[in-house]
């Protein structure tokens, strides 16, 4: 996918997917490794921007964004805009 700007070679990606951290994302992703990596990218962006996880904001259509090739930064911004508590900060 074009959003993937991860500068990891295959062995680093494989190692991350075996980590305890990755298991959380794989669980949310239903075992889909590509989607798990997408969620991790979105989560890292959201934490950097707000200090909170994507899993702490209102439900959002992350799978649709992934399948639609929406870059993580754009998906996070739209998710934050749609959040009841944080939405006003990002309009």
N, CA, C and O atoms as a GROMACS GRO file, in nm:
protein
  364
    1UNK      N    1   0.084  -0.118   0.000
    1UNK     CA    2   0.000   0.000   0.000
    1UNK      C    3   0.089   0.125   0.000
    1UNK      O    4   0.199   0.124   0.054
    2UNK      N    5   0.040   0.229  -0.060
    2UNK     CA    6   0.120   0.349  -0.077
    2UNK      C    7   0.145   0.422   0.054
    2UNK      O    8   0.241   0.499   0.064
    3UNK      N    9   0.062   0.401   0.154
    3UNK     CA   10   0.081   0.471   0.282
    3UNK      C   11   0.199   0.416   0.359
    3UNK      O   12   0.249   0.481   0.450
    4UNK      N   13   0.244   0.296   0.323
    4UNK     CA   14   0.350   0.233   0.402
    4UNK      C   15   0.483   0.303   0.381
    4UNK      O   16   0.548   0.287   0.278
    5UNK      N   17   0.520   0.380   0.480
    5UNK     CA   18   0.649   0.448   0.478
    5UNK      C   19   0.741   0.388   0.583
    5UNK      O   20   0.840   0.448   0.625
    6UNK      N   21   0.707   0.266   0.625
    6UNK     CA   22   0.784   0.199   0.728
    6UNK      C   23   0.919   0.160   0.669
    6UNK      O   24   0.925   0.093   0.567
    7UNK      N   25   1.024   0.203   0.734
    7UNK     CA   26   1.158   0.175   0.684
    7UNK      C   27   1.215   0.054   0.758
    7UNK      O   28   1.319   0.061   0.824
    8UNK      N   29   1.146  -0.055   0.745
    8UNK     CA   30   1.190  -0.179   0.806
    8UNK      C   31   1.209  -0.282   0.695
    8UNK      O   32   1.129  -0.290   0.602
    9UNK      N   33   1.316  -0.360   0.706
    9UNK     CA   34   1.325  -0.469   0.610
    9UNK      C   35   1.234  -0.581   0.657
    9UNK      O   36   1.180  -0.575   0.768
   10UNK      N   37   1.216  -0.681   0.577
   10UNK     CA   38   1.123  -0.789   0.607
   10UNK      C   39   1.148  -0.857   0.741
   10UNK      O   40   1.054  -0.893   0.811
   11UNK      N   41   1.276  -0.874   0.777
   11UNK     CA   42   1.305  -0.944   0.902
   11UNK      C   43   1.264  -0.859   1.023
   11UNK      O   44   1.220  -0.913   1.124
   12UNK      N   45   1.277  -0.727   1.014
   12UNK     CA   46   1.235  -0.641   1.124
   12UNK      C   47   1.083  -0.641   1.137
   12UNK      O   48   1.029  -0.643   1.248
   13UNK      N   49   1.014  -0.639   1.024
   13UNK     CA   50   0.868  -0.645   1.025
   13UNK      C   51   0.823  -0.778   1.085
   13UNK      O   52   0.733  -0.781   1.169
   14UNK      N   53   0.885  -0.887   1.042
   14UNK     CA   54   0.851  -1.020   1.096
   14UNK      C   55   0.877  -1.026   1.246
   14UNK      O   56   0.796  -1.082   1.320
   15UNK      N   57   0.987  -0.968   1.291
   15UNK     CA   58   1.019  -0.969   1.434
   15UNK      C   59   0.916  -0.889   1.512
   15UNK      O   60   0.873  -0.930   1.620
   16UNK      N   61   0.875  -0.773   1.458
   16UNK     CA   62   0.774  -0.693   1.528
   16UNK      C   63   0.642  -0.770   1.538
   16UNK      O   64   0.577  -0.767   1.642
   17UNK      N   65   0.604  -0.838   1.431
   17UNK     CA   66   0.478  -0.912   1.431
   17UNK      C   67   0.475  -1.024   1.535
   17UNK      O   68   0.368  -1.070   1.574
   18UNK      N   69   0.592  -1.068   1.580
   18UNK     CA   70   0.600  -1.171   1.684
   18UNK      C   71   0.605  -1.112   1.824
   18UNK      O   72   0.598  -1.186   1.922
   19UNK      N   73   0.616  -0.980   1.835
   19UNK     CA   74   0.632  -0.916   1.965
   19UNK      C   75   0.499  -0.911   2.041
   19UNK      O   76   0.392  -0.918   1.980
   20UNK      N   77   0.505  -0.899   2.174
   20UNK     CA   78   0.381  -0.885   2.252
   20UNK      C   79   0.301  -0.761   2.212
   20UNK      O   80   0.178  -0.765   2.212
   21UNK      N   81   0.369  -0.653   2.178
   21UNK     CA   82   0.299  -0.531   2.134
   21UNK      C   83   0.215  -0.559   2.010
   21UNK      O   84   0.100  -0.517   2.002
   22UNK      N   85   0.273  -0.630   1.916
   22UNK     CA   86   0.203  -0.658   1.791
   22UNK      C   87   0.080  -0.745   1.812
   22UNK      O   88  -0.016  -0.736   1.735
   23UNK      N   89   0.083  -0.828   1.914
   23UNK     CA   90  -0.030  -0.918   1.937
   23UNK      C   91  -0.159  -0.841   1.963
   23UNK      O   92  -0.267  -0.884   1.923
   24UNK      N   93  -0.147  -0.726   2.029
   24UNK     CA   94  -0.265  -0.641   2.052
   24UNK      C   95  -0.323  -0.594   1.919
   24UNK      O   96  -0.444  -0.603   1.896
   25UNK      N   97  -0.236  -0.545   1.831
   25UNK     CA   98  -0.281  -0.496   1.702
   25UNK      C   99  -0.334  -0.609   1.614
   25UNK      O  100  -0.434  -0.592   1.544
   26UNK      N  101  -0.267  -0.724   1.619
   26UNK     CA  102  -0.315  -0.839   1.542
   26UNK      C  103  -0.452  -0.884   1.590
   26UNK      O  104  -0.535  -0.927   1.509
   27UNK      N  105  -0.476  -0.873   1.720
   27UNK     CA  106  -0.608  -0.907   1.774
   27UNK      C  107  -0.716  -0.815   1.720
   27UNK      O  108  -0.822  -0.861   1.677
   28UNK      N  109  -0.688  -0.686   1.722
   28UNK     CA  110  -0.785  -0.589   1.667
   28UNK      C  111  -0.802  -0.609   1.516
   28UNK      O  112  -0.910  -0.584   1.462
   29UNK      N  113  -0.696  -0.654   1.450
   29UNK     CA  114  -0.698  -0.669   1.304
   29UNK      C  115  -0.748  -0.805   1.259
   29UNK      O  116  -0.747  -0.835   1.140
   30UNK      N  117  -0.790  -0.887   1.351
   30UNK     CA  118  -0.838  -1.020   1.314
   30UNK      C  119  -0.731  -1.106   1.250
   30UNK      O  120  -0.761  -1.193   1.168
   31UNK      N  121  -0.605  -1.082   1.289
   31UNK     CA  122  -0.494  -1.161   1.236
   31UNK      C  123  -0.436  -1.111   1.105
   31UNK      O  124  -0.339  -1.168   1.055
   32UNK      N  125  -0.493  -1.007   1.048
   32UNK     CA  126  -0.445  -0.950   0.921
   32UNK      C  127  -0.320  -0.867   0.951
   32UNK      O  128  -0.329  -0.760   1.010
   33UNK      N  129  -0.205  -0.917   0.908
   33UNK     CA  130  -0.078  -0.852   0.942
   33UNK      C  131  -0.066  -0.712   0.882
   33UNK      O  132  -0.019  -0.620   0.949
   34UNK      N  133  -0.109  -0.694   0.759
   34UNK     CA  134  -0.104  -0.562   0.696
   34UNK      C  135  -0.190  -0.461   0.769
   34UNK      O  136  -0.149  -0.347   0.791
   35UNK      N  137  -0.309  -0.504   0.807
   35UNK     CA  138  -0.399  -0.415   0.880
   35UNK      C  139  -0.345  -0.386   1.019
   35UNK      O  140  -0.360  -0.275   1.070
   36UNK      N  141  -0.281  -0.484   1.081
   36UNK     CA  142  -0.220  -0.463   1.214
   36UNK      C  143  -0.112  -0.355   1.206
   36UNK      O  144  -0.103  -0.269   1.294
   37UNK      N  145  -0.031  -0.361   1.102
   37UNK     CA  146   0.074  -0.260   1.084
   37UNK      C  147   0.011  -0.122   1.060
   37UNK      O  148   0.060  -0.021   1.110
   38UNK      N  149  -0.096  -0.119   0.982
   38UNK     CA  150  -0.168   0.007   0.958
   38UNK      C  151  -0.220   0.064   1.089
   38UNK      O  152  -0.205   0.184   1.115
   39UNK      N  153  -0.282  -0.020   1.172
   39UNK     CA  154  -0.333   0.026   1.302
   39UNK      C  155  -0.220   0.080   1.388
   39UNK      O  156  -0.236   0.182   1.456
   40UNK      N  157  -0.105   0.012   1.387
   40UNK     CA  158   0.011   0.058   1.466
   40UNK      C  159   0.054   0.196   1.418
   40UNK      O  160   0.084   0.284   1.500
   41UNK      N  161   0.059   0.217   1.286
   41UNK     CA  162   0.097   0.348   1.232
   41UNK      C  163  -0.002   0.455   1.274
   41UNK      O  164   0.037   0.565   1.315
   42UNK      N  165  -0.131   0.423   1.264
   42UNK     CA  166  -0.234   0.519   1.305
   42UNK      C  167  -0.224   0.549   1.453
   42UNK      O  168  -0.235   0.664   1.495
   43UNK      N  169  -0.204   0.446   1.533
   43UNK     CA  170  -0.196   0.463   1.677
   43UNK      C  171  -0.076   0.551   1.715
   43UNK      O  172  -0.087   0.638   1.800
   44UNK      N  173   0.037   0.527   1.651
   44UNK     CA  174   0.157   0.607   1.679
   44UNK      C  175   0.132   0.754   1.644
   44UNK      O  176   0.173   0.843   1.718
   45UNK      N  177   0.066   0.779   1.531
   45UNK     CA  178   0.034   0.917   1.491
   45UNK      C  179  -0.058   0.983   1.593
   45UNK      O  180  -0.038   1.098   1.632
   46UNK      N  181  -0.160   0.909   1.635
   46UNK     CA  182  -0.259   0.964   1.728
   46UNK      C  183  -0.194   0.995   1.863
   46UNK      O  184  -0.219   1.100   1.921
   47UNK      N  185  -0.112   0.904   1.911
   47UNK     CA  186  -0.044   0.925   2.040
   47UNK      C  187   0.049   1.045   2.030
   47UNK      O  188   0.057   1.125   2.123
   48UNK      N  189   0.119   1.058   1.918
   48UNK     CA  190   0.209   1.172   1.901
   48UNK      C  191   0.132   1.304   1.899
   48UNK      O  192   0.178   1.404   1.954
   49UNK      N  193   0.015   1.305   1.835
   49UNK     CA  194  -0.063   1.429   1.822
   49UNK      C  195  -0.141   1.464   1.947
   49UNK      O  196  -0.158   1.582   1.979
   50UNK      N  197  -0.190   1.363   2.019
   50UNK     CA  198  -0.283   1.390   2.130
   50UNK      C  199  -0.244   1.332   2.265
   50UNK      O  200  -0.293   1.375   2.369
   51UNK      N  201  -0.154   1.234   2.262
   51UNK     CA  202  -0.120   1.164   2.385
   51UNK      C  203  -0.214   1.050   2.418
   51UNK      O  204  -0.199   0.985   2.522
   52UNK      N  205  -0.311   1.024   2.331
   52UNK     CA  206  -0.403   0.913   2.354
   52UNK      C  207  -0.404   0.820   2.232
   52UNK      O  208  -0.366   0.859   2.122
   53UNK      N  209  -0.446   0.698   2.256
   53UNK     CA  210  -0.448   0.594   2.154
   53UNK      C  211  -0.573   0.603   2.066
   53UNK      O  212  -0.674   0.660   2.107
   54UNK      N  213  -0.564   0.546   1.946
   54UNK     CA  214  -0.683   0.538   1.862
   54UNK      C  215  -0.790   0.452   1.928
   54UNK      O  216  -0.909   0.464   1.896
   55UNK      N  217  -0.750   0.368   2.020
   55UNK     CA  218  -0.845   0.280   2.088
   55UNK      C  219  -0.916   0.352   2.204
   55UNK      O  220  -1.004   0.295   2.268
   56UNK      N  221  -0.876   0.477   2.228
   56UNK     CA  222  -0.938   0.557   2.334
   56UNK      C  223  -1.031   0.665   2.281
   56UNK      O  224  -1.089   0.741   2.358
   57UNK      N  225  -1.044   0.673   2.150
   57UNK     CA  226  -1.134   0.772   2.091
   57UNK      C  227  -1.257   0.700   2.035
   57UNK      O  228  -1.265   0.577   2.037
   58UNK      N  229  -1.352   0.777   1.985
   58UNK     CA  230  -1.476   0.718   1.932
   58UNK      C  231  -1.445   0.617   1.822
   58UNK      O  232  -1.343   0.627   1.753
   59UNK      N  233  -1.534   0.521   1.808
   59UNK     CA  234  -1.517   0.420   1.703
   59UNK      C  235  -1.500   0.487   1.568
   59UNK      O  236  -1.563   0.588   1.538
   60UNK      N  237  -1.414   0.429   1.487
   60UNK     CA  238  -1.388   0.484   1.355
   60UNK      C  239  -1.372   0.367   1.258
   60UNK      O  240  -1.344   0.255   1.299
   61UNK      N  241  -1.389   0.394   1.132
   61UNK     CA  242  -1.384   0.290   1.028
   61UNK      C  243  -1.241   0.269   0.980
   61UNK      O  244  -1.208   0.299   0.865
   62UNK      N  245  -1.157   0.217   1.069
   62UNK     CA  246  -1.016   0.197   1.037
   62UNK      C  247  -0.999   0.099   0.922
   62UNK      O  248  -0.914   0.121   0.835
   63UNK      N  249  -1.077  -0.007   0.919
   63UNK     CA  250  -1.065  -0.108   0.812
   63UNK      C  251  -1.098  -0.044   0.677
   63UNK      O  252  -1.029  -0.070   0.578
   64UNK      N  253  -1.201   0.039   0.672
   64UNK     CA  254  -1.235   0.107   0.547
   64UNK      C  255  -1.121   0.196   0.500
   64UNK      O  256  -1.090   0.201   0.381
   65UNK      N  257  -1.058   0.265   0.593
   65UNK     CA  258  -0.944   0.351   0.558
   65UNK      C  259  -0.828   0.268   0.504
   65UNK      O  260  -0.766   0.304   0.404
   66UNK      N  261  -0.801   0.158   0.570
   66UNK     CA  262  -0.693   0.068   0.527
   66UNK      C  263  -0.720   0.017   0.386
   66UNK      O  264  -0.634   0.024   0.299
   67UNK      N  265  -0.840  -0.034   0.365
   67UNK     CA  266  -0.874  -0.090   0.234
   67UNK      C  267  -0.885   0.018   0.127
   67UNK      O  268  -0.865  -0.010   0.009
   68UNK      N  269  -0.916   0.142   0.167
   68UNK     CA  270  -0.923   0.254   0.074
   68UNK      C  271  -0.790   0.323   0.053
   68UNK      O  272  -0.784   0.425  -0.016
   69UNK      N  273  -0.685   0.271   0.112
   69UNK     CA  274  -0.549   0.325   0.097
   69UNK      C  275  -0.537   0.468   0.150
   69UNK      O  276  -0.462   0.549   0.095
   70UNK      N  277  -0.611   0.499   0.256
   70UNK     CA  278  -0.604   0.631   0.318
   70UNK      C  279  -0.479   0.636   0.406
   70UNK      O  280  -0.460   0.548   0.490
   71UNK      N  281  -0.394   0.736   0.389
   71UNK     CA  282  -0.274   0.745   0.472
   71UNK      C  283  -0.310   0.755   0.621
   71UNK      O  284  -0.411   0.817   0.656
   72UNK      N  285  -0.229   0.694   0.709
   72UNK     CA  286  -0.260   0.697   0.852
   72UNK      C  287  -0.282   0.838   0.907
   72UNK      O  288  -0.373   0.858   0.987
   73UNK      N  289  -0.201   0.934   0.867
   73UNK     CA  290  -0.216   1.071   0.919
   73UNK      C  291  -0.354   1.128   0.886
   73UNK      O  292  -0.417   1.192   0.970
   74UNK      N  293  -0.399   1.103   0.764
   74UNK     CA  294  -0.530   1.152   0.723
   74UNK      C  295  -0.642   1.079   0.798
   74UNK      O  296  -0.740   1.141   0.840
   75UNK      N  297  -0.628   0.949   0.813
   75UNK     CA  298  -0.730   0.871   0.885
   75UNK      C  299  -0.741   0.916   1.030
   75UNK      O  300  -0.851   0.930   1.084
   76UNK      N  301  -0.627   0.939   1.094
   76UNK     CA  302  -0.627   0.983   1.234
   76UNK      C  303  -0.693   1.120   1.246
   76UNK      O  304  -0.773   1.142   1.337
   77UNK      N  305  -0.660   1.211   1.156
   77UNK     CA  306  -0.720   1.345   1.161
   77UNK      C  307  -0.872   1.337   1.149
   77UNK      O  308  -0.944   1.402   1.224
   78UNK      N  309  -0.921   1.258   1.056
   78UNK     CA  310  -1.065   1.243   1.039
   78UNK      C  311  -1.129   1.177   1.161
   78UNK      O  312  -1.238   1.215   1.202
   79UNK      N  313  -1.062   1.078   1.218
   79UNK     CA  314  -1.114   1.012   1.338
   79UNK      C  315  -1.122   1.110   1.454
   79UNK      O  316  -1.219   1.109   1.530
   80UNK      N  317  -1.020   1.193   1.469
   80UNK     CA  318  -1.020   1.292   1.577
   80UNK      C  319  -1.128   1.398   1.556
   80UNK      O  320  -1.193   1.440   1.652
   81UNK      N  321  -1.148   1.439   1.432
   81UNK     CA  322  -1.254   1.536   1.403
   81UNK      C  323  -1.392   1.481   1.439
   81UNK      O  324  -1.480   1.555   1.481
   82UNK      N  325  -1.409   1.350   1.423
   82UNK     CA  326  -1.537   1.288   1.452
   82UNK      C  327  -1.557   1.249   1.596
   82UNK      O  328  -1.666   1.204   1.633
   83UNK      N  329  -1.455   1.266   1.680
   83UNK     CA  330  -1.466   1.230   1.821
   83UNK      C  331  -1.541   1.338   1.897
   83UNK      O  332  -1.513   1.457   1.881
   84UNK      N  333  -1.637   1.298   1.981
   84UNK     CA  334  -1.718   1.393   2.057
   84UNK      C  335  -1.634   1.484   2.146
   84UNK      O  336  -1.660   1.604   2.157
   85UNK      N  337  -1.534   1.427   2.210
   85UNK     CA  338  -1.455   1.504   2.307
   85UNK      C  339  -1.347   1.588   2.240
   85UNK      O  340  -1.323   1.702   2.280
   86UNK      N  341  -1.281   1.532   2.138
   86UNK     CA  342  -1.165   1.598   2.078
   86UNK      C  343  -1.194   1.670   1.947
   86UNK      O  344  -1.112   1.747   1.898
   87UNK      N  345  -1.311   1.645   1.889
   87UNK     CA  346  -1.341   1.695   1.756
   87UNK      C  347  -1.322   1.844   1.736
   87UNK      O  348  -1.272   1.885   1.631
   88UNK      N  349  -1.359   1.924   1.831
   88UNK     CA  350  -1.346   2.069   1.818
   88UNK      C  351  -1.203   2.119   1.806
   88UNK      O  352  -1.179   2.227   1.752
   89UNK      N  353  -1.110   2.042   1.855
   89UNK     CA  354  -0.969   2.080   1.850
   89UNK      C  355  -0.907   2.063   1.711
   89UNK      O  356  -0.801   2.118   1.683
   90UNK      N  357  -0.973   1.986   1.624
   90UNK     CA  358  -0.912   1.948   1.496
   90UNK      C  359  -0.991   1.992   1.375
   90UNK      O  360  -0.971   1.939   1.266
   91UNK      N  361  -1.082   2.087   1.392
   91UNK     CA  362  -1.161   2.134   1.278
   91UNK      C  363  -1.097   2.255   1.215
   91UNK      O  364  -1.149   2.309   1.118
   0.00000   0.00000   0.00000
